[in-house]
Amino acid sequence: MYLVNGHTTDSISLSDRSFQYGDGCFTTMLVINGRIQHWDKHQERMQSCLNLLGITPPNWREVEDWLEKACLESTRSGLKLHISRGEGGRGYSPTQVTLPNVTISAFNYPAHYEQWLADGICLGVCHKRLGVNPLLAGHKHNNRLEQILLKAEMDQQGFPDGIALDVSGHVIETTMANVYWVKQGVIYTPDLMNAGVAGVMRRLIVERLSSCGQTLSIGHYTFEELSDAEEVFISNSILGVAPVKSIGTQTFSIGTITKKIQEMVNP
């Protein structure tokens, strides 16, 4: 099902600025028994990006009603909330644009995620590199060409996902998730001030680790430092936390800290 501004439809105007320029942002949310998980954090994330882009926010109470309307009747499913600046405007100029368009779509929970959660995922390594863009880093804006190119590379190599580095050689994320690793009891995850997407699940993990006293180090790390890890795991809002059992030809055990994080944040 697709809803545009609360109405069921399968089309949107060709003058919509997300279609024309990628002018907007989105988030994907896990739904369990009709209840959106961590909706407050998704809303805050969207509001932050809308503020950065200078897009008028929607009526969030109305959006909640639309999301509820779009939910699938299944135990687990997903929702995608997409907001564009609206329609019109001359070229890149955001003046003379209509009100924002809010698009909502529902999708089935990926069946293979259960296996990844239990047994781990095998990652490749992307040869293409992410650009440095501190203006938009951390935000899930509608320009996802880098992720599309990297995901296409992993598809060609036969991996479901892969480690993405920036042009400076720093580990940033995977094509669809945030990445973490464990070394001597310390959890490491990349700084996302210059590239990457700061996911809702990443924020939840950081908060939970802070409250339980687990040491977390956020910084700029090389692939060699990641390769030296004892445990590796990834997270996104639909998948939750899943262990990584290999990166390329290197294997990792599913360790106690990874299992602890899974118990801490996975529904």
C-alpha positions in Angstrom: 0.0 0.0 0.0 1.1 3.5 -0.8 -0.3 6.6 0.8 0.5 10.2 -0.4 -0.6 12.8 2.1 -3.0 10.2 3.6 -4.6 9.1 0.3 -4.2 5.7 -1.3 -2.4 6.0 -4.7 0.3 4.5 -6.8 1.6 7.7 -8.4 3.0 11.1 -7.6 3.6 14.3 -9.6 6.5 14.4 -12.0 7.3 17.9 -10.6 7.8 16.5 -7.1 11.2 17.7 -6.0 12.3 14.3 -4.6 11.8 12.8 -8.0 13.5 15.8 -9.7 16.4 16.4 -7.2 16.2 14.0 -4.3 15.0 16.9 -2.2 13.8 15.4 1.0 14.4 12.6 3.6 13.1 9.3 4.7 13.2 6.7 7.4 12.3 3.0 7.6 10.6 1.6 10.7 10.0 -1.9 12.2 6.4 -2.6 13.1 5.5 -5.4 15.5 1.9 -6.3 16.0 0.8 -2.9 14.6 3.1 -0.9 16.8 6.0 1.1 15.3 9.2 0.5 17.2 11.1 3.7 18.4 8.7 6.1 16.7 9.9 9.0 18.8 13.5 8.5 17.6 12.4 8.2 13.9 10.3 11.4 14.2 13.3 13.3 15.8 15.6 12.0 13.1 13.2 13.2 10.3 12.7 16.5 12.1 16.4 17.1 12.3 16.9 16.5 8.6 13.9 18.6 7.6 15.4 21.4 9.7 18.7 21.1 7.9 17.0 21.1 4.5 14.7 24.0 5.4 11.6 21.9 4.6 8.4 22.7 6.5 7.6 19.8 8.8 4.3 18.0 8.5 1.6 17.7 11.2 3.2 14.8 13.0 -0.1 13.7 14.7 -1.6 13.4 11.2 1.4 11.5 10.0 1.0 9.0 12.9 -2.6 8.4 11.8 -1.5 7.8 8.2 1.2 5.4 9.4 -1.3 3.4 11.5 -3.6 3.2 8.4 -0.8 1.8 6.3 0.4 -0.9 8.7 0.2 -4.5 7.4 -1.8 -7.1 9.3 1.2 -9.3 10.2 3.3 -9.9 13.3 6.3 -8.2 11.8 6.5 -5.7 8.9 8.1 -2.5 7.9 7.0 1.1 7.1 8.9 3.7 5.0 8.1 7.3 5.7 9.3 9.6 2.9 9.0 13.4 2.9 9.8 15.6 -0.1 9.9 19.4 -0.2 6.9 19.4 -2.5 6.2 20.2 -6.1 7.4 23.0 -8.4 10.1 25.6 -8.1 12.5 26.9 -10.7 15.6 24.7 -11.1 17.3 24.1 -7.7 15.6 27.1 -6.1 13.3 25.9 -3.3 11.1 29.0 -3.6 7.6 28.8 -5.1 7.2 25.2 -4.0 3.9 23.7 -2.8 3.6 22.1 0.7 5.6 19.0 1.4 4.5 15.6 0.1 4.4 12.8 2.7 4.6 9.3 1.2 4.1 6.2 3.2 4.6 2.6 2.1 4.4 -0.8 3.9 6.5 -3.9 3.2 6.9 -7.4 4.5 9.6 -8.3 7.0 12.5 -9.9 5.1 12.3 -13.6 5.7 16.1 -14.1 5.7 16.7 -11.6 8.5 15.8 -14.2 11.1 18.7 -16.4 9.9 21.1 -13.4 9.9 20.1 -12.6 13.5 20.8 -16.1 14.6 23.8 -17.2 12.5 25.3 -13.9 11.3 25.9 -12.3 8.0 28.8 -12.5 5.5 30.1 -9.1 4.3 32.2 -8.1 1.4 34.4 -5.0 1.1 33.3 -2.2 -1.2 36.1 -0.9 -3.5 34.1 2.2 -4.4 34.5 4.9 -1.7 32.0 7.2 0.0 32.6 10.9 -0.5 33.2 13.4 2.4 30.2 15.6 2.9 30.0 17.1 6.4 27.0 19.3 5.4 24.7 16.2 5.0 26.6 13.5 6.9 24.5 11.5 9.3 21.2 12.4 7.7 19.1 10.0 5.6 18.3 12.3 2.8 16.8 11.1 -0.5 20.1 11.2 -2.4 21.3 7.5 -2.1 23.4 7.1 -5.2 26.5 6.2 -3.3 24.7 3.4 -1.5 23.1 2.2 -4.8 26.6 2.0 -6.5 28.1 0.2 -3.5 25.2 -2.2 -3.2 25.4 -3.0 -7.0 29.1 -3.8 -6.4 28.3 -6.2 -3.6 25.5 -7.8 -5.7 28.1 -8.4 -8.4 30.5 -10.0 -5.9 27.8 -12.2 -4.4 27.6 -10.6 -1.0 24.4 -9.4 0.7 26.2 -6.3 2.1 29.6 -4.9 2.4 31.9 -2.6 4.4 32.0 0.9 3.0 35.0 3.2 3.5 35.3 6.9 2.7 37.8 8.5 0.3 40.3 8.9 3.3 40.2 5.2 4.0 38.2 5.3 7.1 35.5 2.7 7.9 32.1 4.3 7.8 29.3 1.8 7.6 27.9 -1.0 5.4 25.6 -0.3 2.4 22.6 -0.7 4.6 23.6 -0.6 8.3 25.9 0.9 10.9 28.9 -1.2 11.9 30.5 -2.0 15.3 33.4 -4.2 16.5 34.8 -5.4 19.8 38.4 -5.5 20.8 39.6 -6.3 24.4 36.2 -5.5 25.8 35.8 -2.1 24.1 33.1 -1.5 21.4 34.2 0.6 18.5 32.0 2.4 15.9 32.9 5.0 13.2 32.4 8.7 13.6 29.8 9.9 11.1 30.6 13.6 11.0 31.9 13.5 7.4 30.0 10.6 5.8 27.4 7.9 6.5 24.0 7.6 8.0 23.4 7.8 11.8 20.7 5.2 12.2 18.0 5.1 14.8 19.3 1.8 16.1 22.8 3.2 16.3 21.4 6.0 18.5 19.6 3.4 20.7 22.7 1.3 21.1 24.9 4.3 22.1 22.3 5.3 24.7 22.0 1.8 26.1 25.7 1.3 26.3 26.2 4.6 28.1 23.5 3.7 30.7 25.1 0.3 31.4 28.7 1.5 31.7 30.0 -0.4 28.6 33.0 1.4 27.1 32.2 2.7 23.6 34.8 4.4 21.4 33.5 6.6 18.5 36.3 7.7 16.1 38.0 7.5 12.8 39.3 3.9 12.2 41.0 2.1 9.3 40.0 -1.2 7.8 43.0 -2.8 9.4 41.7 -1.8 12.8 38.3 -3.4 12.0 40.0 -6.5 10.7 41.8 -6.9 14.0 38.5 -7.2 15.9 37.3 -10.1 18.0 33.6 -9.6 17.3 31.8 -7.6 14.6 28.1 -6.7 14.4 25.8 -4.4 12.4 22.5 -2.7 13.0 19.6 -1.1 11.3 16.0 -0.4 12.3 14.4 -3.3 10.4 17.1 -5.9 11.1 18.0 -4.9 14.6 21.5 -6.1 15.7 23.0 -9.0 13.8 26.4 -10.6 14.2 29.0 -10.5 11.3 30.5 -14.0 10.7 32.9 -12.9 8.0 34.3 -10.0 6.0 35.7 -11.2 2.8 37.8 -14.3 3.7 38.2 -13.3 7.3 35.9 -15.0 9.9 34.7 -13.8 13.3 33.1 -15.6 16.2 29.7 -14.6 17.5 30.9 -13.4 20.9 29.3 -12.7 24.2 29.3 -8.9 23.8 27.4 -9.1 20.5 24.9 -11.5 22.1 24.5 -9.1 25.0 23.8 -6.1 22.6 21.3 -8.3 20.8 19.5 -9.0 24.0 19.7 -5.4 25.0 18.1 -3.8 21.9 16.4 -6.4 19.7 12.7 -6.7 20.2 
